[in-house]
């Protein structure tokens, strides 16, 4: 049975809830489409890369799907590109000095998108994973896989807020159940 490493993030900054971590926890141990889900909730720190590196070596997954929160987005976003840029507190630097400018997702994004739409899940392919830890973990993972000479397929998915996060804010959200259903469809489609 193939294994899927599913990562999400802990809450961060002013966000007390992070749906990516919640979804990852809820799916841990499940068998979806003949694939065993092994979840890991990551800190929103540079340690996240080393943790994913260790998890890859420990469990040898066939697939890695990393999830993160994209504040203000109204759909599930399948990220196409990770760039070699990280920015925090107006300081920008390369993730790896010797790394290429960008890596592309190794997931079948077009097929996944079709399946999500067939199931009435709002989704799109995005060409910008940002320049914070979501982009960092996507780039770090793909960079590590490049040098591991691996057949592991990996990519990143941004999730919108869940309703509890926007009770007093005029921002889009999606139910946790719809997000979870969407990620199950992604896993079946890889």
Secondary structure, DSSP 8 states (H G I E B T S, - for coil): -EEEEEEEE--BTTBS--HHHHHHHHHTT-EETTEEEEEEEE-SSTHHHHHHHHHHHHH--SEEEEEEE-TT--SEEEE-EEES-EEETTEEE-SSTTS-SEEE--S-HHHHHHHHHHTT--EEEES---SSHHHHHHHHHHHHHHHHT---EEEEEEE---GGGGTTS------HHHHHHHHHHHHHH-
